[in-house]
Amino acid sequence: MSRLWSPVVRTLTPYVPGEQPTNRDVIKLNTNENPYGPSPKALAAIRAEATDGLRRYPDPNATALKAALAERHAISPNQVFVGNGSDEVLAHIFHGLLKHDDPILFPDIAYSFYPVYCGLYDVLYTTLPLNDEFKIQLEDYSRPNGGIIFANPNAPTGRGLGLASIEALLERNSDSVVVIDEAYIAFGGQSAVGLIDRFDNLVIVQTLSKSHALAGLRVGFAFGNPTLIEALERVKNSFNSYPLDRVAIAGAVASIQDTDYFDSTLQRVIETRERLVAELKHLDFDVLPSQANFLFVTHQHHAAVKLLHTLRDRAILVRHFDHVRTSEYLRITIGTDVEVDALLKALKEILG
């Protein structure tokens, strides 16, 4: 039936998501989900919204959610865009802000959806290599471009950039959009949201999937100058006027407002991450510095793919990226202390 495909479909290389096993009896450290679950207040709001009111369409502007995000980040609602997960928000950004005559720029090791969007929307791009320590070299981005995008902290490496470096990039690159994908910023990085009033070409993308443990609800958002937000709204309203349902809006608002729960679970993840770093180094793993809820690691004497499969045989899932520069690395999500203890026990047995 491929004879009936549109020509663009034949050229696409789709994104491959992390495995979502149907077997619940696994330790799932492969997709960077928060191990502690959503805020109880968010769950209560979700249950309260499951009424006869679902027969009505949701608010197409998600006004309550934009107001909650604006209050949380001390910005205006017209500087906020929301969508069905940050992947959809990114898709609209590629379509609406990054399709120009010059290629966009992003790292050679980055979120693997970026080149997929370029293929889908026919966006020219050039990848720039991370250095030998897997750091983004922002001085390399001082060249003509149709836009710049990178994750901070970067994925899958976990390494972060400071605000001073980002500010310097923005000052050098005023004629195209700079998109900073902050999916993991809450786990140790410093958000650049405070720069959007100074730089009208800056867009920040965030999500509730990781830090708020709401990956199953699909809520993402972007912050930026109202003119850029208006462009995204035009794309969204030409694609799907109702990307967020009533349940998602209610749960998201309650989660954002429950700052005590948010802060406490983040701290637990960070503490477990630092303990896991120390334990893995003791087992002769090289561990990249991480500001995310995962670690990017390689072992000095054991192949990554073999470790991946051996852990899987023990019902422990981690992630491997088959890239020429990352083929000997594994990405390990920070789980609960119990899950991390099970991982360490397995690794000690495997490594002998």
N, C-alpha and C positions, 0 to 999 in steps of 0.2 A: 504493500500500500504506500510505500515511500514515494511512488510516482505522483501522489497527490499532495506531497508536502510543498510548502512555499520554499523558494530557493534559499532563504536565509536559514531555514531549519537544517539544511544539509551541511552548513558550515559550522554549526554550533558544537562546542564541547561543554556540556552541562557541568555545573557544580556537583560534586559528590559529597553529600552530607555525612557526618559521622554516624556510625552504626547505632541504630535504636533497636536493641534486641527485645523480642517478645518475652523471653525468659527473664523473670524478675530475680532469679537466684544468681545474679552476677554482681560483681563490684564494678560499677560503671564510672570509669575515670577517663573517658574518651571524648566528651563533648562539652566540657566546661560548665556543666550545670551546677547550681548552688546546692550543696548537700543538705541544707537546713530547712528548706521549704519556705513557702510564702508567709508573710505576716498574717497572724490570726485575724487581724482586722480586715485584711484584704479578702480572706476566705469568707468572712461574715458578710462583707459587702457583695461578693459574688453570689452567695446564696440568697441574699435579700433581693437581688436583681432578677433572679429566676422566677418570674411571676407571669401573669397574663400580659404584662406590659411588653413582653418580647414579640407580641404580634405587631408592634409599632417599629418603624425604622429608628435606628439610633440617631443622635445628633450628628449630622454630617461634618460639623466643625469640631466635634469633641471639645466643646467650650469649657466644660468643667475640668477636663484633663489639662488643657492648655493653661488654664488659670492655676492649677496646682503646680505644674512645672515652672511656670513663670514666678510664682511665689517662692518656690524652693530655690531657684537660682537667681533671684533678685533681678529679673528682666521683665519685659512686657509680653503679654500674650501674642502680640503680632510679630514677635521674634521667635515663635515656636511653631514647628510643623510636626504632625504626628502621623504614624502609619502603622500598617500591619507587620510589626517587627522591624528592626533596623535594616533588614535585607530589602524590604520594600522601599523604605526611605532612601537607602543607597541607590536602588534602581532608578527612582525618580530623579535623584541627583545626577547620576550618569546621563540620563535622558535629557534632563532640563538644564543642566549647568555645565556639563563637561564635554559636550559634543561641538568641537570647533575645528578649525583648519589645522592648528598645531596639535601634536600628540600630548596627551596628558602624561604625567610622570608618577610612578609609584615604585616601591622597592621590589627587588627581584624575589625576595622572600616576604610574602605579605598574605593577607586574607585572600584565599584563592577564588573568591567570588569576583574580585576586581576584573581580571581578564575575561571572565564569563560575561559580565555586563558590557565590556567593550565589544565582544563579539555580537551580543544581542542587539546593541544599539549602534553598531558600526562606528565606534569611537577609536580613534588612533591612539596608541599608547607606546611609551618607552619605559622599560624597567631599568632601574639604577641599582647596582649591587650594594648590599650591605657590606661593611668592612669585615676584616677577618674575625672580629669579635662580635659579629652579627649586629652591629649598631648602624642606625640610619645616619648617613652623612649628609646633613641638610645643605652644606655648601655645594654639593653636586647638583642641587636643584636650581641653581642660579643660571638658568638657560631659558630660551623661549619655550613656552608651553601653553597648552590649552586648559591647564588646570593641574593641581597637585593633590594627591590623596595618599594618606597613610594612616595606619592604626597606631594609637598611642595609649597604652603600651602596644608594642607591635605584636602581631599574631602571625606565626605561632611561637615567636621567640620569647615574648614576655618582657623584653627590654623597653624602657620608657625614656622619653625626652623631657627635659625641663622646660618651663615656660619661657625662659630667656632665649633658648634656641628657637622656639616656635615664633616668638615675637620678632626675632631677627629675620627669620624666613619671611614672615608677613611683610616686614618693611622692605625687603628686597623684591618681593613678588606681589606687586599691587595691581597688576593688570589682568590677573586671572584668579579663578576661585581656588582657595585652599580648603580642602576637606580633611578634618581630623576625626577619625573614627575612634571614639572613646568607649567602646563596648566594655572595656575592662578597667576604666580609669579609677573606679571606686576602691580597687584593691591595693592602692599604694601610689597612684600617680597624682598629678596636679592638673585639674581640668583647665582648659583654655576658654571656657564659657565667658569668663570675665573680660576677654579681649574683643568680644563681638561688637561692642559699642565703638571701639577705636578702629577696627578694620572691617570695612564694608564688604570685603571679599572672603571673609572667614565663615565656614559652616562647620558646626560641631554635631556629630551624630552619636547618640547614646541609645541604650536599650534597658528594659527591665528584666531581660532574660537571665542575666548572670547575677548582678548585685542584688536584685530584688526577688530572685528565685521564681520568676514568672515566665520561664521559657515557653511553657505550654499555653500562655495567654496571648502571645504575639503582640507586643507593644513596643514600638520604637519611636524615636523622635529626633528632630534636628533643631538646632538653635542658630540664628544668624540674623543679618540685616533684614528688615521687613521687605525690601525689594527682592532679595533672594528667596525668602519664604513665600512671597507672592508667586514667584516662578514655579516653585514646587506645588503650590496649591492649584495652579493652572494645569499642571501635568496630572496631578491626582484627580482633579475633577473632570479630566478627559479620559480617565482610566477606571476609577472606582470611587464614587462619591461617598461611600460608606465603608471605609477600610477597617474601622474599629466598631465592634458590636457593643450593645449596652452592657453586657457582662464584663467585657474587657475594660471599658471605660470606668465602670464602678470599681472593679478590682484594682486598677492602676492608680486611681485617685487615692483610695484608701492606703495602698502600699506606700506611695510617695509621702503621704502625711504621717505614716508611722515611723518616724525617724529613730526612735529608741530601738525598735526591733532591727531596723536597717543597720544601725551602727553596731549593735551587739553581734549580729551574725557576721558582718564584715570582719570584726576583730577576731572572731573564732577562726575564720578562714585564714587570715593573715598569720595568726599564731601557729596554726597547723602547717602552713606553708614553710615557715622558718624552721620548724622542727624537722620537716621532711627534707629540706635542703641539707641540714646538718647530717641526717642519717644517710642520705644518698652519697654524700661526699665521703662518708666513712666507708661506704661500699665501693669506692673508687669510681663513682660517676663524676663526670664533669657537668656542672649545673650552671646554666646561664642565670645571671641576676634577673629576678622576675618582680614586676609590679602588678602582676595579674593573678588570677585564681588557678594558675597552672604553672608547671615547670617544663623547661625544654632541656633534655638531658641526653648525654651520650656516655657509654661505658668504654673504659680504656681497653678492654680485652674481649668484649662480647658484642656480637653484631646486633644492631637494633631490631632487625626483622626477626631474628631468632628469639630474642627476648620478647618481642611482641606476641609471637605465636605460643611461646612457652607460658607466658602469663595468661593468654587466652585459654589454654588447656586447663588452667586453674581457675577459670571463670572470673578473670580480672581483665577488663578491657582498658587499653590505653590507645593513643593515636600515633600513627606513623605517616609521614609525608614523603612520597617517593620523588623527591627533587634532588638534583645532582649534589646540591650543597647540604641537604638535610637528611640524606638517606641513612645516616648513622645516628640520627636523633629520634627520641620518642618525646611526645608531649603527654604529660601526666596531669590530669585535673586534680585539684585539691579536694579530697573527700572529707568525710568525718574522721575523727581520730581513730575510730574502730576500723574504717576502711583503709586508712593509711597504715595502720598496724598490720592488717592482713597483707597489704602490698609489700611491706618491708619484710615480713616473715617469708613470703613467697620468694622475694628476690634473694634473701639470704640462703634459702634452700637451693635456688637455681644456680647461684654463683658459687656455692660450695664453701 
